[in-house]
Amino acid sequence: MGITQRARGVLRRRDPSETVGTRNVVYGPALPDDSTVHLVLELALRIGEIQMASGVGASDVSATITSVTDAYGLPHCEVDVIYTSITVSCYRGTENLPITSLRVVRNRSLDYTRLAEVEHLIRRIIAGEITTSDAYAELETIARAPHPFPRAVATLAWAGMAAALSVLLGGGTTPPMLPLVAAASTALVDRVGRFLNQRGLPVFFQQTVGGALATSVALACFATNILPTAALAVAANIIVLLSGMTVVGSMQDAITGYNVTAAGRIAELALTSAGLISGVVLALYMALRILGADALGGGLNVQELGGGVLPFPGLLELPLQGLAGAATSACFAVASYSPPRPLIMAAGGGAIAALVFQVMAKIEFNPIFASAIATTLVGFIGGVIARRLRIPVLVVAVSGVAPLLPGLATYRALYELSVQGNPTGLSTLMIAAATGLALGAGVVLGEFLSQPVRTGLGRLERRMSGPRMSGPLRPTSRRLD
């Protein structure tokens, strides 16, 4: 009864000249016509889609879209990025409905040439050098352009990456046949995977087939005395199959607060890793049942392999490890269709990561901690130099991580579980997972620490924009909450 009386009192005190809808009106900014607004939103969404498909973090996509809409006269746009879709809403005040557009991200592929061209287009848009219609036409050309070189070149690059990894994992003591076997099996896995992908087989089963095929080839070479051990060949193939996953993007999304997108990326990472693990375990189990433990290397002491670093006598150990790390990252960048300048930066990042890890391993640092320190340094140096050269930091970050992916630890865990029946394989597998997370977190932290260097050490009080792997560093004066 009291609530009703108070409501009636409020209505009696209302000015009769005021009607519903005229109180507290908020007028939106002056905007172009609706067709132009729709074109700007579509342009921004297409740019965001290409970035998401290339593994760019959700925070970078959101900042890029905000900068594009702001540059074309839409200052109050809200962006919502999740793993499979991007939504942009243009605010027009309380008297008009907002204009909202949505785009679903369906296809994901690594093409760093396309990403670099999109970044160049973004810089031109922010500088006001290109109109909306011309930018949209150029973006269409970029999106529809074929890869810069044939798929066969990418296959050779994956093979070269596996060969370099076998040298890196073996510490220089690898037998001559190991790089050849690793390269040949990786090339075979890549061609089979492409065949299956063209027929629409889900990625989980593609990874299962790839893991089983690579393990079977290595075990066959071991059984026929071509290789003294199958572990390093399988480990190199595991790293190649793991390298295209979104470890860096997952950690960036989790750290910057995009938890839904981070959960989606981590779920995809876990699923594809599970497919790879299933393939390796299946091959080991079938070989164990058919050939017996002796044919699989029953006397193999996996503890002697350590963390993937075998002793190499002489002064050439560190230079050789650095060259192998550089070759690993460079081959990954080529397989991801990288332009020349990012390719050189990626090779430098791989060399730094391998050298720092080897030095810290020699002074008996924990492998997880050593991996985090190495990739933090890669993220820091890449963040400083890549922006000056106007190349995507993401290319350097993802490529620099590749030499340190826990392929050998993963194989050790699976061998212990499936062949030796040792439950300690579970803890080894957890160590491999922790190493992967440390790699992603280290790169993101290094990029974040590089921002004061880029913006000037005398202006540390300026608000930092957060870890930025792609897109403009400071896209707009508007606060990005």
N, C-alpha and C positions, 0 to 999 in steps of 0.2 A: 504494500500500500504506500509506504514511504517513497519507494523508487518511482511509482507512478506520479505522485504529487510533485516530486522534484522535476520529472520530465515535463509535466504540464507547465511548471514555472519557467523552465528554460524556453519553451515554445512561446509563452506569453511575453517574455522579454525580447524575443527576436524582433528585429526591425522589419515592419511589414513590407518595406520596399526591397528587402533582400530575399531572393529566391534560392532554392536549392541549386547548387552548381556555381554560384557566383562568389562564394566565400573561399578565401585562401587559394585562389587560382595561381598555378605555376605555369608560366609560359615557357615553352622550349626554345632552343636556339634557332636562329634563322638557318633554314636548310635549303638545299637545292630542290628541284622538282622531284616527284616520287620516282620517276624513271631513272634519274641520276642516282638517287639513293639506293635503289635496287641494284644498279650496276656496280656501285662502289661496294656494297655488301657482298655481291657475288664475286667481285675481284678479290676482296679480302679473304673470303671463304676458300676460294681456289688456291690462293697462296698458302693459307693455313693447311689445306689438305695435302699439298705437296710436301710441306715441312713435316707433318705428322707421318706421312708415308715413308719419309726418309729417316725416321727415328728421332726427330727433334722433340725436346721436352715440351710439356703442355704450357709451362710458364713462358717459354720463348714464343710459342705459337700465339698465345694470348697477347703478349706485348707487341708482336708484329702486326696482328690484326688491328689492335688499337692504334698503332702508329699510322697504318694505311688509311683507316677511316678518318682519323684526325687530319691527315694531310689533305684529304679531299673534302673537308668541310663538314664532317660528322663528328663533332667533339664529344658527344655524350653517348657512346656505344658501350654496351655491356657484352662481354664475351664469356661463354661457357664452353670449356673444352673438356671432353671426356675421351676415352680411348678410341671409341668408334664413331664419334660425331662431334661437330663444332656448331655452336649456335651463336648468332650475333643479333642483338636487339638494339635498334636506334631509338633513343628516347626523344619524344617530341612534346613534352609537357603533359599537364593533367587534362587538357582539353582535347588532345588527339591521341589516337591509339598508336602505340609504338609499331615500327616496321621491323619484323623479325624474319630472319632467314636461317636455314639449317642445311648442313651438308654432311653426309655420311662418308666416313673414310673406309673404303672397302679394300683397296689394294695397297700392299706395302712392299716396297722394293728399294734396294740401295742403289742410287744413282747420284753420286756426289757432283757430277758435272751439272745435272739438272738443279741440284740444291744450290750450287755456286752461282748459276745464272739467275735463279730466283732471288738470291741475296743481292746481286748486282741490281736487279730490277727494283727491289725494295729501297735501296739507297737512292736510286733516281726518283722514286715516288716521293720519298721524304724530302728530298732536295727541291721538289717542285719542277723537275725537268721534263715530265711526261704527263700527258692528259690521261683521263680515266679510260677513254676508249682505246687510245694507243697502248696503254699499259695492259688492258685486257687482251688486245690482239697479240701483243708480245708474249703474254703469259700462255695463251693458247699455242703459240708456236713452240715455246719451251716445253709445254706438257706433251705435245704430240710428236716431238722430235725423237728419233730413234737413239739408241745408245751410241756413244761416240766411237766405239769400235766393236767388232763382231764378238759374239758370245764365246767363240773359240779362244779368243785372247783372254777372256775372264777365266776360262777353264785352265789355261796354261798358268795364269796367275795363282789360282788356287793350288795347283800342283807345285808351283815354286814356293808358295807359302808353307806347304807341308814339308818340302825338302829342307827349307831353312829352319823350321821348327825342330826337325829331327836332329839337326846339328846343334841347335840351341839346347834342346833337352839332353842331348848326349854329352854336352860340355866339350865337344871337339874330339871325343874318342869314338865317335860313331864309325862303324864299318862302312866301306864305300857303297855297299848295296843298300844301306838303310835309306838314304835320301831318295834313291831311285824307286824303291818299293813304296815309300810314303807318297812320293809324287804320283806314281802310276795309280795307286789305289785311290787317291784323292780325285784324280782326273776321272777315273771310272765312276766314283760316287757322284761327282758333279753331273756327268752326262746322264746317268740313270735318274738322278733327282730331277733334272730338267725334263726328261721323258715323262716321269710320273706327274710332274707339276702341270705339264701341258694337258694331261688327262684328268685334271681336277682332283687328284688324290690329296687328302688333307695333309697338312705339314707334319702332324704327329707321326703318320705312317711313313712319310718321306724320311723323317729322321730315323725311324726304326730301321728302314731298309738301308739307309746310309751307314748307320752304326754296325749293323750285322754284316754288311758287305765289306767295310773296311777291316773289321776284326777278322773275318774269314780269310781275307787275302793275307793279312799279317801272320795269322796262325798257320796257313798253308806254307808260307815262306819259311817259317820257323821249323815246321815239321819236315821240310825237305832240305834243311841245313843251309838255306840261302841267307837266313838271318840268325844271329846268335840269340836274340830275344825278340819277342813280338811286342813287348811293352811299349817301346819308344815309337814304333810305327803306329800302333793303335792310338797312343796318346797324341801324336801329331794330327791324326785324322779327327780325333775328338775335338781338339782345339779349333780346327778348321770348321767343323760343323757347329761349334759353339760361337764362333767369332761374329756371325751375323746377328746375334741376339741383342736385345735392347738392355744390356746391363747398365750402361751409362744413363740412358733415358729413364730407366726405372728409378734409379737412385736420385736423379735430378728431380723427378716428379714428387717422390716421397719427401725429399728435403724441402722443396719449395711449397708444400702444402696441397698439391693436387693428388689427394689420396686415392680418388676413384680411378684416375688414369694410371697412377702407380700400381694399384691393385690389378688393373687389367694387364699392364705390361708384365708384372711379376707372374701373373697366372699364365700368360702366354709363354714366358720364359720357363716356368716350371713344367708346363705341358710338353714343350718341345724338348726340354732336357730329359723328361721322363721317356719320351719316345726314343731318344738317343741311347739312354741307359738300357731300355728294353732290348734294343737291337744288339748292343754289345753283350749283354747277359745271355740273350738267346744264342748268339754265335758261340760264346764260351761254353754254354751248357751242352749244345749239340756236339761241339767238338770233344768235350769231355766224355760224353756218352759213346761217341763213335770211335775216337782215337785213344781215349784214356788219359790219365793225368800226366803220364810221362811224355806223351807227344805234345802236351801243352806247356811243357816246361815245369814239371812238378818240382824240380829242384830250384826253381827260380826264387831267389831271396829278394822279395820286393822291397825290403827295408834298405837294401844296398842302393836302391835307386834314389833314396832320400826324397827331396822336394823337387826333383827334376834336374838336379845339377850333379854331374859326375866329375870327378877330379881330372884335370888336364895339366900335366906337367909342362912347365916352361913359361916364358914371358908372353907368349901369344894368346894366352887364355882369355884375358879380358878383351883385347881387340877382336878376337874371333867371336866372342859372345856379342859384342856390340854390332859387328857386321851381320851376324845371324838375326839379331833383333831388328836391325834396320831393314834387312831383306824381308823379314816376316811382315812388318807393318807396311812396307812399300808394296808387296804383293797383294796384301789385303786391300790397300787403296786402289790398286789397278783393277782387282776383281770387282770393286765397288764403283768402277768407272769414274775415278777421280781425275780432275785436271792436273796438269804438270806441277804447278806451284804447291797445291796441297799435298801432292805426292811426295815432294821433297821434304816438306814439313813432317809428314807422317813417318817417313824413314828416320828423320832425326828424333822424333818422339819415341819410336821403337828402340833406337839405339840407346837413348837415355834410360828408358825403362829397364832394358836388359842389363846395362852396366850397373845402374844403382842397385838393382836386385842382387846381382852377383856379388858386388862388394859387401852388401849388408849380409848376404848369406855366408860369406867367408868369415865375418866377425860374429857369426852365430846369432843373428837376430831371428826372431820368430818369423816364419815365412809369410804369415798373414800381415804382420806389421810391416815387413819389408815391402810387400806388394803395395800396401797403402801408401807408404812413403814414396816409392818409385812413381806411382801414378799421380800422386799429388804434385810432384815435381814436373811431370809431363803436362798436367793440367795448367800449372802456373806458367811454365815457359810457353806452352801453346797459346794460352790466353793472352799473353803479352805480345807475342810476335804475330800470331794469326790475324789479330785485329789490325795491326799496322800494315800487313800485306793484303788486307781485305779478302781473306779466305775464311770459310766456315771453321770455327773452332771445333765443331763436332767431328770433322774429318780427322783432325790431329788426335782428338781425345779417343775416339773409338779405335783408330788404327794403333795408337800407342799402347792401348790395353792388350791388344791381341797377343803379344809374345808372353804375357804373364798369365793367361787364362789357365785354370787348373786342370789341364787335360791329363797329365800323368797321375795326379792325385785321384782323379775320377777313375782312371783305369785300375789303379792300385786297389781302390775300394771295391770295385766290381769284381776284380780277380779274387780278392779275399773272401767276398761273399759267395760267389758262384762256384769257384774252383776249390778253394781251400776250406770253405764252410766256416770261416772265421767271423764271428759277430763283430769284431773290431772294425770290419769294413764300414759299418754304419757311422762310426765316429770319423773315419777317414773321409767318408762322403760328406759329412757335415763340415769338415775342415775345408773341403773343396768348395762347398757352397758359401762358407764364410769368406773364403778368399775372393770369390767372384763379387760378393757384396763390397768387400774392402776395395777392390779395384774401381768399381763405379763410384763409391763415396770419395775415394782419393782424387779422382779426376774432377769431380764437382767441387770439392774443397779447393783444389789448386786453381781452378778457373775463378772461383770467388775471391781468393786471395790476390789474384792478379789485377783486380779492378782498381785498387788504389794506385798501382803502378801506371795503368793506362790513363787514369784521370788526373794524375799529378800527385806526388807525395805530399805536397803542401796543402792539399785540399781534402784531407781525410775526413773532414767533418761532413762532406757532401753525402747525401743519402745514396747508398749503393743499390744497384738494381737487382741484386741477387745473381746466382750463377747463370750465365748467359752463354749458351753454346751455339746459338744461331740467331739471326735477325739483328735488329738495331740494338746497340748497347743501352742507349737512353732514348727511347722512341718518342716520348712526349713529356711535356711538363706536367701533365695530369698524373695524380698519384694513382698507382696501380695497386689496389688492395687485394 
